[in-house]
Amino acid sequence: MDESLRTGAREARAAIESGALRGPALLDLIRAVPFVDRDDWIDEALGFPPPPPDEDLPRGAVPYLPCGVEEILATVCEAPVGPGDDLVDLGSGLGRVAILAHLLSGATARGIEIQGHLVEAARARSAELGVPVSFVHGSAGDIELDGSIFFLYVPFSGEMLARVVVRLEAVARRRPIVVCAVGFDLDAPWLAPRATSSPSLMIYESR
């Protein structure tokens, strides 16, 4: 990323911190950044540090790797995510999805993350940006879930993923939900899949 883009990202961060940059204006600004630079630009604009080393991971969890900006934009625009939604990011890491989704849509956004040091970093980053996004330290397989849109970016696999799908089905019995999965498919009879503009993102609606 060249210096002019880096400067623009820092200016965007100041506007975000002041509350002046949100919604469509932020989306247009991101889309004006060259595709190959968008992830670095977002990290600069939101002040994200490089991912810290993974500490002891429980069985079924995967090492932290931030989700790409394109999948987040596709989720917000195509789920779609709006101000009346409650988005929950399962395996939220440093908070990239929850923070950016809130800034773009105005939705309530929360993250659930099993690694404590990532939760602390995400809370600090959202506080510095002045963004009302919350992060919970715990396993998505154990915490009671509620929300209207759930985002999963390969945060876990195997038995843990199966437990999470069961918990999501319990939520879907109470209210309609949308599940956005990046990098993998969900095969459950209560989920109706639909394709998106992103080859790596699948959106499912409860039925």
N, C-alpha and C positions, 0 to 999 in steps of 0.2 A: 504494500500500500504506500503510495507516494505521500509526500509531506502535505500537499494541498488537501488530500482526502483526510489525512490525520487531523489537520487543523479544523476541517469542517466537522469531523466527528466530535472534537472537543467543544466546538461551538454548539453543536447539537446537545451535548451533555449539559452545558450550562442552561440551555433553553428547557431541557427536561427537568432539571433541578429547580428551575424557577416556576415550573408548571405551565410554561408557554407552549410547549411542543407536545402534542398528543394526537391521536386519531389519524384522520386522513392526511394531515400535513406531515406527520412522521412517516406514514406509509409511503407517500410520494417521495420524501427525502431518501428513504432507504432504496426505493426502486431506481432512483437516479444514480445510485452508486454502481459502478461496474460489477457485474455478477461475481467475478473472481475475487473481488475485494470486500464483498458484503459481510462475510463473517468477521473478518478483522475489523471492519468499520464499526459493526455493532458492538464488539468487545471494547473498542475504544470509546464509543459513544456512551455506553452504559458503565464503563469503568471496570470491566471484568479483568481480573488478573489471569495469568496462565493457570490451567488446572493444576491444583496441588497434587502431590503423590497420594495414591489411594492407600488408606490405612487398612486394617484387617477387615476384609469383606466376608460377610456371612455366606453360607452355601446358597447358591442360586442367584446371587447378586452378580452384576457385571461391573468392571472398572468404569469410572466416570469418563464420559466423552460427551461434550456438549452437542446438542442437536443443531443441525444446520438451519440457518436463517430462512432458507427457502421453504422448508417444511413448516416452520412456524408461521410464516406469512400465508401459506396455503391453508393451514388449519384455521387461522383467524378469518380468512376470507371465504372459505368453502364449508366450514362446519355448519353455519358460520358462528363466530363468537360475537356476542353483543353485550351491551351494558347490563342486561337483565340476567346474564348467565353467571354461573359459579363454576369456574374452570379449576380442575385439580390436576396437577402434574405429578404423576407417580414416578418417583426417582428423579427429583428436581435438580440435583446437583447444585450448581452455583446460582440457580434461579433464572437462567436465561429465558426459558419458555414462559414462566409465570409473569415475570416482570414485563417482558415485551408484549405478551398477550394483553395484559392490563393496559399498558400504554396505548396500544393500537385500538382497543375495543371499549375500554371502560368497564370491562367485566370484573367481578370479584375473582381473584386468583389466589390459589394456595399451592404450595408445594409440599410433598412428603418425601423425605430423604433419610436413608438409613445411616449415612455417614455424618457423624456429629460435626466434624470440622467443616464440611460443606454447608451444613445448615447454618452454622455461625457466620460463615462468609456471605451466604445469601442474605441473611438478615441484616448484616452490616451494609451490604451493597444497596438493598432496597431502602434502608433508612437514610443513607447518604443521598440517594436520588429523590427522596421524599415521596416514595411510591408505597401506597398502602397494600402491600402484598405480604402474606404470612407464610411461614415455613415451619413444618412440624418435623421433629426428629423421631423417626420410628420406621417400622416396616409396614409397607402397604398391605402385606399379607395379614397383619395383626390389627391395624388401626381401623376403626369403624369408618366407612367411607360414605360421603354424601356429596352431591354436586350435580350439575346438568351436563357438563362436558369433561371427559377424562382423557388425558394425554399420556401416552406411553411411548417412550423411545428406548427400546430394548433394555429396560432397567433391570430385568430379571428373567429367569427362564425356568423350565422344569416345574418342579412341585410348587415353587413360590408363585410362578405365573398362573398355575392352575388355581391356587388359592385366591389370587386376586380376581380372576375371572368369576369365581363363585361369589365373591363379595360384590363385584359389579352387577351381577345378575340380581342380587338382593336389592340393590339400589333401584334397578330397572323395574322391579315389581312395585315400587312405590311411586315412581315418576319416570317419564320418558328420559332417556339419556343418549348422548352421543359419545362414542369412543373413537379416539384418533390414535392410530398405531403407526409408528415409523420403523421401517426396517424388518417387519415381520407381519404375518397374518394371524388373525384370530379366528378359530374355527369353533363357533358356538351356535347352536340352533336358534338362540334368542337374539342373535345379532344379524342385521341385514347389511351387507357391505355395499359400498358404492365407491367407484373410482374417483380419483381426483386429478388435478393438473400435475401433481408430483408423482413420479413413478415409485417413489419409496414410501408415500403416505397413503394409507387406506383409512377411510372413514366408515364407521359402523353406526347404525341407528338401532335402538332397541325395538323389539316387536313383541 
